[in-house]
C-alpha cells in the first residue's frame, strides 16, 4: 500500500499559512511602518524569521488580531451635540 492510499495519523499535520509583508499590508490596510510600530508596542502579532532577512506572519495570528479589534469610538456629530445640549422651551 502506498502512502497516498493509506492515511496515517502521523501525516495529518496542520501547516500554518504564512504571509509575507505585502500580504499582511493588503489584509490589514496598514503600512509597513505602522505594522512594525504596532509590533514594537506589542499590539500586533510578531513576525517569524524565514531566512536571515525574510520575515513572515501566521495568517491565524493576523486573523485573531483582526477579530479582537475594538470598535473605534466615534465622536458625536455637531447635530447630535446641538440636539443634546440645546433645550427648547
Backbone as a ProteinNet text record, in pm:
[ID]
protein_1_A
[PRIMARY]
XXXXXXXXXXXXXXXXXXXXXXXXXXXXXXXXXXXXXXXXXXXXXXXXXXXXXXXXXXXXXXXXXXXXXXXXXXXXXXXXXXXXXXXXX
[TERTIARY]
85.1	0	90.3	61.4	143.3	96	178.3	147.4	21.8	-2.5	-121.2	-248.7	-236.9	-354.4	-389.2	-295.1	-316.7	-290.1	-389.1	-371.8	-326.7	-206.7	-151.5	-180.1	-219.4	-241.7	-118.1	-2.4	120.9	136.7	71.4	83.6	-17.8	-109.1	-210.2	-158.1	-68.5	-4.4	-68	-99.5	-157.6	-44.3	-29.3	76.4	14.2	66.8	7.2	34.7	-61.2	-44.2	44.1	152.6	246.9	227.2	232.9	212.7	340.2	368.5	479.4	425	513.8	475.4	368.6	384.5	284.5	146.5	142.2	14.3	-47.7	34.8	-13.7	-63.7	9.8	-32.3	-167	-183.3	-308.6	-425.7	-403.3	-510.9	-552.1	-454.9	-484.4	-509.9	-459.4	-469.5	-366.1	-273.7	-169.8	-46.5	25.8	151.9	261.3	372.4	487	528.9	538.3	579.3	482.3	352.4	251.4	260.1	282	293.3	409.2	525.4	642.7	630	567	544.3	450.1	342.5	247.5	310.4	396.8	469.2	557.5	627.5	716.9	638.2	514	427.9	357.5	374.2	309	162.1	119.5	-22.2	-49.7	49	34.3	117.9	70.5	146	289	379.4	519.5	544.1	654.5	691.1	783.3	798.8	885.7	995	1111.3	1224.2	1220.3	1210.9	1219	1364.4	1435.8	1579.5	1640.5	1765.4	1831.4	1761.3	1700.9	1633.7	1484.2	1437.4	1295.2	1212.5	1102.4	1009.6	873.4	796.6	660.3	574.3	443.5	345.2	253.3	194.4	98.3	-40	-108.6	-242.5	-334.6	-325.3	-411.2	-393.6	-270.6	-245.1	-294.8	-281.5	-332.6	-485.1	-548	-693.4	-741.8	-672.7	-709.5	-695.5	-588.8	-568.2	-685.9	-723.7	-834	-966.4	-988.1	-1112.1	-1123.1	-1010.6	-1010.4	-1000.1	-1006.2	-1002.9	-1126.9	-1108.4	-1221.4	-1278.8	-1409.7	-1468.4	-1410.6	-1389.6	-1340.2	-1451.7	-1415.4	-1516.8	-1540.1	-1663.5	-1699.9	-1748.7	-1681.3	-1727.4	-1864.7	-1946.4	-2079.2	-2067.8	-2163.1	-2165	-2214	-2184.7	-2233.8	-2385.5	-2459.3	-2605.5	-2645.8	-2576.5	-2606.8	-2577.2	-2467.6	-2431.6	-2536.7	-2575	-2673.7	-2806.9	-2849	-2975.4	-2973	-2854.7	-2844.5	-2826.5	-2761.3	-2729.5	-2831.1	-2896.2	-2993.6	-3130.4	-3187.6	-3323.3	-3419.6	-3514.6	-3614	-3727.7	-3780.9	-3891.7	-4018.1
-117.3	0	124.4	217.5	338.4	440.5	539	641.6	719.2	733.5	807.5	726.7	595.1	511.5	493.9	518.4	496.3	625.5	672.6	795.2	761	796.6	773.9	895.5	874.8	989.3	1076.9	1018.8	1097.1	1193.2	1166.6	1252.7	1366.7	1366.1	1470	1587	1660.1	1773.1	1901.2	1987.5	2117.6	2217	2262.9	2357.8	2496.9	2591.7	2726	2797.6	2877	2960.5	3078	3095.9	3203.3	3317.5	3438.2	3558.5	3641.1	3699	3793.8	3934.1	4030.2	4166	4225.1	4209.7	4266.3	4205.6	4076.5	4011.1	4069.4	4089.9	4145.8	4288.2	4364.7	4501.9	4502.6	4413.2	4407.5	4364.3	4266.8	4217.3	4318.1	4391.6	4480.5	4624.3	4664	4803.9	4891.6	4830.6	4905.6	4921.8	5029.4	5049.4	4965.8	4952.4	4880	4941.5	5073.5	5144	5117.4	5125.5	5102.7	4960.6	4864	4724.5	4710	4760.6	4746.3	4829.2	4945.9	5025.4	4953	4896.5	4823.8	4696.9	4631.3	4515.1	4557.3	4669.4	4718.7	4752.2	4796.6	4829.8	4707	4592.2	4469.8	4461.9	4541.1	4544.7	4479.9	4411.2	4344.1	4217.1	4110.2	3984.5	4000.7	3933.2	3937.4	3855.6	3886.5	3813.7	3697.3	3609.1	3492.8	3500.4	3451.2	3455	3333.7	3359.6	3252.6	3225.3	3334	3329.5	3445.9	3473.5	3584.3	3717.6	3739.7	3867.5	3855.9	3741.1	3724.2	3697.2	3770.9	3757.4	3713.5	3653.5	3614.8	3625.1	3621.4	3621.4	3503.4	3453.4	3344.3	3403.8	3354.3	3402.3	3391.5	3282.4	3260.8	3372.7	3417.1	3523.5	3658.9	3684.4	3809.7	3810.8	3698	3686.3	3707.1	3646.5	3663	3808.9	3875.1	4016.9	4098.6	4072.9	4147.8	4120.4	3995.5	3960.3	4028.6	4063.1	4122.8	4275.1	4337.2	4482.7	4539.1	4646.1	4712.9	4817.2	4838	4941.6	5078.3	5158.6	5293.9	5376.5	5460.6	5549	5661	5683.5	5783.8	5907.1	6020.3	6141.9	6181.8	6241.2	6283.1	6390.6	6392.1	6494.5	6625.2	6737.4	6865.9	6866.1	6801.9	6795.8	6720.1	6610	6533.2	6615.2	6690.4	6772	6880.2	6949.5	7056.8	7002.8	6886.9	6829.8	6792.5	6754.1	6713.1	6832.7	6937.2	7048.8	7162.8	7177.4	7286.3	7234	7301.5	7262	7372.7	7334.5	7432.7	7437.4	7558.1	7569.5	7505
0	0	0	-89.6	-96.9	6.5	26.4	127.2	87.6	-43.2	-87.1	-66.7	-62.5	-42.8	104	190.9	333.7	409.8	480.9	557.7	698	728.5	861.2	948	1073.7	1162.9	1175.7	1159	1169.9	1053	940.3	823.9	824.9	917.7	924.5	1007.6	948.1	1014.5	963.9	1056.5	1020.9	999.3	878.6	844.9	839	917.6	916.3	784.9	742.4	623.3	662.2	590.8	619.7	520.9	572.9	492.1	489.7	375.8	365.8	392.4	405.7	444.2	352	220.7	129.1	151.6	184.6	214.2	340.8	443.6	569.9	548.1	471	441.1	369.3	273.4	197.9	287.1	372.3	459.1	565.1	620.8	732.2	690.8	576.7	535.8	604.4	679	749.3	661.8	683.4	613.1	678.4	610.6	665.7	798.3	800.3	921.5	1036.2	1008.7	1112.8	1167.3	1080.5	1124.5	1222.4	1185.4	1272.4	1400.2	1392.8	1514	1610.2	1557.5	1642.2	1699.6	1622.8	1675.1	1793.3	1777.4	1883.1	2009.7	1994.4	2108.8	2165.4	2099.5	2145.6	2110	2012.2	1974.9	1839.9	1785	1656.4	1661.5	1598	1602.5	1552.3	1617.8	1577.6	1452.6	1388.1	1266.7	1302.2	1205.7	1220.1	1114.6	1147.3	1055.4	963.2	833.1	733.9	698.3	672.3	645.2	721.6	698.3	767.6	750.6	634.6	608.2	585.8	544.5	510.9	635.6	649.1	762	711.1	800.5	766.6	891.4	870.5	978.9	956.8	1064.3	1052.8	1030	927.1	894.9	1015.5	1088.4	1205.3	1308.2	1328.8	1426.6	1377.1	1248	1190.5	1199.1	1170.2	1178.2	1321.3	1416.9	1557.7	1600.2	1557.6	1587.6	1533.2	1408.5	1346.1	1417.9	1456.4	1526.1	1662.3	1722.3	1855.8	1855.7	1738.5	1733.2	1800.5	1872.8	1938.6	1843	1848.7	1763.5	1799.3	1698.4	1721.5	1783.9	1878.1	1935	1834.2	1804.9	1706.2	1780.6	1759.4	1827.8	1774.5	1859.3	1813.6	1707.2	1618.5	1514	1576.2	1515	1569.3	1586.4	1498.8	1509.7	1635.6	1665.6	1786.1	1911.3	1909.4	2024.9	2046.2	1938	1947.9	2001.2	1954.2	1996.8	2144.4	2194.4	2334.5	2429.4	2383.5	2471	2464.4	2352.4	2337.4	2378.5	2476.4	2520	2480.4	2406	2362	2464.6	2488.6	2585.6	2538.3
[MASK]
+++++++++++++++++++++++++++++++++++++++++++++++++++++++++++++++++++++++++++++++++++++++++

